[in-house]
């Protein structure tokens, strides 16, 4: 039988999108909430749970009495080793298959003597099926959008881009005829943004494109959330955050979460699973065996904090960008998909901490950028800017007056208040 103290704990059910770049920030938030006194239920999809067990060992997800891992089916075939790399398939499958199983999980948790009554659901912004279950049970649903604020704003504007005829493209020629160079001057809080700087899921000529329509639906459903969490800090993205605040439920900028975690004494932080397996082509290993060192995993945040690091070649994913900001490290930005081009644009043009690596990647050009970053005058200015952002990021998460630190406390108070 659960103790009285356990029954009185606030209980947060966290539901990440089953991709590592989404799981990590949700896990960071879960650890912070656990330290703040919450009972945590962390919901993996069955497919991702199996992958984590395979890569980390059979006992790696046992959790703690007040920090538990559970699973729900996701509709993905167990035999497909790379299903989580197919983002459209993953989004389509979770949105169509997870709700009834999540509903049953909530009922099971609500009747369990081993956990407190559920206080709230905190879901990834693209796992909005949880909203239906939350509404049925009268629970607050908080949406955690894991991109940058500028990247998230790009997604929020997808419906207007469709209304204005900017996407879907009329035909395949629009990928190369200069259409992507159109300047978008009407997005609140953003300036000098080109169509190609916005998230890449708008780059389609198919009106039935899964990702375009999925993201329009998910951002629209965000308007029904009890609150919205962003893993950023106000000084970095103040104009965009302020603009989003006029469009959506209360927004809490509580990042960088990796720095919020540093407020937790080491002996109080739960020792939970991290990392994931990766697949590297055999040809790459053969080609680089005499001139590279390849590790299966490394603590990227610690590496970026090392004083020997002069720059970071990054795909401009938001987690990596934030870690670079926190380490005071300037970047060479080689964006690939999603909101990475938006992060790249802001890193290079707004924050002054990066050089963009274009599509025509040649050895001499890359060498020139590296030298420019580590030896040139521009690079030194970027390092200065990066160190200033590092300082502001630390201030934002520092007790007792950091804006992100205060926003986190305000969020917790709202969650508890909504549950009363």
N, C-alpha and C positions, 0 to 999 in steps of 0.2 A: 504494500500500500504506500502511495506517495506521501511524503511528509507535508505538513501544513505549509512550510516555507516553499516547497516545490510548487504546490497548488496555487500559491499566491504570486509566483513569478509571471511577468509578462511573457507571452509565448509568440514568437515570430516564425512563420513558415516561409522560407525563402525558396524561390523557384527560378533557377538560372536557365538561360538558353543553353542547350548542351554543346557548347563550343568553348574551348579553353579560354579564349579571350573574353568571354562573357562570364564563365564560372569564376575566374580569379577575382574580379572586383566584388562579385556577390559574396564570395568566401571572405574577403577582407571585411566587408560590412558585417557579415555574420559573426566574425571574431570580435569586432568592436562591440556589437550589441550584446554578445555573450559576456564580455567583460563588464558591460554596463548593467548586467543582472538579468538578461533575457534567457529564457529557455529557447533553444534553437532546433528547428527541424529543417534540414537541408534536403531538398527534393531533387534527386538525379533522375534522368530517364534511364530505363533499364539498359538500353544499348550503351550509353555512356558509362554507366555504372560498371558494366562488364569490362569495358576497355580500361577503366581505371584500376579495377582489380587485377587485370592481366598485367598491366605495366607496373603496378606498385605493390602487389602482393595480396594474399587472401585476407589479411587482417588490417589492411591499410584504411579501410572505411568503417571500422568498428565504432569510431566516435567516442563520446563521453556520455555519462548519464544525462547531462543537460545540454548536450550537443549531438544530435542524432542524424544519421543519414537514412533516408528512405527512398524508394523508387516508385515510379509509375511507368506503365508501358508507353511507348512512343510510336508504334506502328512501323518501325524500321526492321528490315530483315536481319536476323542474327548472323546470317552468313556473309553479309556485305561488310568487309573490313574497312571500307573507306566511306561509309554512308555519311558520317559527320563532316566530311569534306565537301559534300554536295549541299551547299547552303539552301538553294531553292527546294530541294527534296526535303531537307530537314525542317524548314519553315512550314511547308505544306503538310508534312506528316504530323508535326506537333499540334498545329492548329486544328487538324481534323480528328485526331485520335486521343488526345490527352485529357480532354475535359471530363468525361465520365469517370475515368480512373482517378483523376484528381479530386473529384467530388466525393468518391468513395473513401479516399485517403483522409480527407477532412472529417468525414463522419467517424472514421475509425479513431482518429486522433482526439476528436471531441469526446468520445466515450471511453478513452483510455484512462485508467487510474494512475498510469505512470507518467503522465504529462499534464501540465496546467491547461486550462481552457485557452483556446487560440485567441490571441489579442489582435493579430493582423496578418495579412499576407503581403509579402514583398516579392514582386515578380519582375523578371526581366521585361523591359518594355515590349519585346516581341513575343512574349508568352501571355498575351492578354486573355486567353481562354480562362485564366484564373479569375478574371473579373466576374464572369458569370457565376462561378461557384461562390465567390465572396459575397456577391449580392444576394444569392439565395439564402446564405447563412447570416446575413446582416453583419458581415465583417468588413473593416476597412481594407482597401486594396491600394497599396503603394507601388507605383511603377518606377523601376530603376532603369533608366536609359543609360547604357554603358558607353556610348560614344561621347565625344567632346560635345560641348554645348553648340558649337558652330556646325558640327556634323549632324547633330540632332535637329537643329533648325532647318538644315537642308532637307531632311526627311519630312519634317512638318510641312514644308512648302511643296511637296510633290503634287498635292491635289491642285494647287494653283498653277504649277507648271503644265499640268494636263489641261486645265481650263484655258490657258493661254496658248495652247497648241505647240508648246515647246517639246513635249514628249507625249506619247510615243512618236518617234521620228516617222516622217512620211514614207521614207524608203531607206535602203542601206547606204545611199550616197551621203546621207546626213552625218555619217560617222567621219567623213573625210572632207566635206565641202566647206568647212569653216563654221558650220552651225554651232559646234561646241565652243567656239570663241565668242559667242554672243555674251555681252555684259548684262548681268541681271542687277538692276538698280532699285528694285522695289522690295527686297526682302528686309524685314525689320532687323536692325542691329548689325547688318552686314553691308559692306561697301566694296566696290571694285571686284565683285565676284563674277567669274565667267561660268557659263553652263558647265564647262569641263572641270571646274573646281568643286562642283556639287557632287554628292554621292553617285557612284557609277551605276547604280541600279536604274537610273533614269535613261541610260543609254540603251534603248531598245526600239525596234521598229514594230514590235508585237503588242497590239492593244490588250492581249490576254496574258502578257508577261507575268509570271508568278510573283516575282519580287516587287515589281512596281506596284501591283495591286495589293499585295500583302502589306507593304509598308504604308500605303495610303490608309488601309483599314486599321492597322495597328496604331498609327499616330492619331487617327480619329477617335479610337477607343480610349486613348490616353486622357481625353477630355473628361472621361467619367471616373478617373482615378481619384482617390482621396488626397493624394499628394504625388509629386514627382521628385525623384532623386537624380542628381547629376554628380559624377565623379570629376569635379573641376573646382577651381576656386575663383572667387568673384573678381579679383584683380586681373586675372588672366583673360577672362571672357565676360567682363561686366556688361558690355553693350548687348551682347547676344542673350545673356541670362535675363537681363532686364526686359528685353523684347519678348522672350518666351514667357515671362511672368504675366504678360498681358493677354496671352493666348490660352493658357493652360491652368490647371489647378495649382495650388501652392508649390513652388519649386524650392528645393533645398540643395544648395551647392555645398557638398560636404567633403570635397576632395582637397588634395590627393589622399585617397584612402590608405595608401601605403605609408604615408606620414602619420595619419590618424592612428595606425597600428603601433607606431613608435611611442605613442603615449601610454601604451600598455606595458607594464613591467614584464620582463622576459619570462619570469616564472609564473605569470598569470595568463600568458597567451597559450591557447590550446594548440597542441602539436598535432596538426591535421594534415591530410594529404596535400601535396603540391606537385606540379609538374605533370607531364604526359609524354607518352612515347611519340617519336617522330619517324618518318620514313624518308630516307635519303637515297636517291638513285645510285645504283652500283657504279654507273659510268662516272658520276661526279666524284665518288670516292677514289676511283682509279686515276682520274685526271688530276686530282689535287693531292695525291698521297705524299709527294715529296716536298710540298710547299704550303702545307696547311696543318692546323691542329683542329680536329673535330671532336667535340665532347657531346655526349648524349643529352646533357643538361648542365646548365650553370646558373648561378644566382644572378640574373641580369642586373637587378637593382644594385647589388653589391659591386658588380663589375663596373657599372656606370659611376659609382661613387668613388672609385679608386683614382687617386691624383694623377696616375700615369695616363689616363684616358684623355686623348685630345679631341676626339670626335666620335660620332656614332652614325654608322650607315644603317638606316632604318626604313622599314616599309611604311612608316607613319601611322601604324595602328595606335589607338589612343593610349593603351596601357604603356606601350614602349615610349611614346612621346612624353607622357607624364613622368615616367621614370627618368627620362633624360633631363626634363625640366628640374626634377627634384635633385638630380646629381650635378646640375650646373654644366651640362655637356651640350655643346652645339652639335648640329646634325647635318648629315647629307641625306636628303629625303627622296626615297625611291618608292613612290606610292603605287599601289596595285589595284585595290578594289574597295567597294563600300565607301565609307566617308574618309578613307585615307587621303585622297586628293585634297579634301577640304582641310584636313589637319596639316598637310604639306603646305598649302597656300598660306595658312595662318602662321605656321612656323617660320616661313621664309619672308613673308611680306608684312605681317602684323606684329609678330613678336621679335623678329630680327635674330633668330637663333638657328637658321638653317639655309642650306643651298639645295635647290631642287635638281635632282638628277633626271634628265628628260628621257624620252623614249629611245634615242639613238645612243646607246651605251657602248662606248669604245674605251679601250684600255687607257689611251693617252688622256682622254677627257676625264675619266675617273681619277687618274693620277693627278691631273691638274686641280680638280676640285679638292682632293685630299690635301694637297700642298697649300691651296688657297685657304682652306679651313684651319690648318695647323700652323702655317708660317706667315700668311699674308696679313695685311692691315685689316681687311674685312673680317677675316677669321678672328683676329684679336678683339675686334668690336663685338662680334657675335659671342665670344667667350665672356666678355664683360656683361652683355645682355643676359646670357644664360645664368651667370652667377647672381644677377639681380632678381631674375625670376625664381631662382632657387631660394633666395632669401625671402621673397614674398610668399612662396609656397609654404615654407616653414612657419612663417608668421601666421598664415591663415589657419594652420592646424594646431597652434600652440595654445595651451591652457594659460590663463582663463579668458583671453579677449580675442583670440583668432576668430575670424568670421566663419570659417568652416567648422571650427570647434563649437562655436555657439549655435550654428545651424544644425549640427548633429543633435545637440541637446534639445533644441526647439522641436526638431523632428520627433525625437523620442517622446517628448511631452505631448505632442499632437497625437501620436499613435495611441498612447495610453488614454488620452482624453476622448478620442473617437470611439474607443472600446467601452467606455463607461456608459 
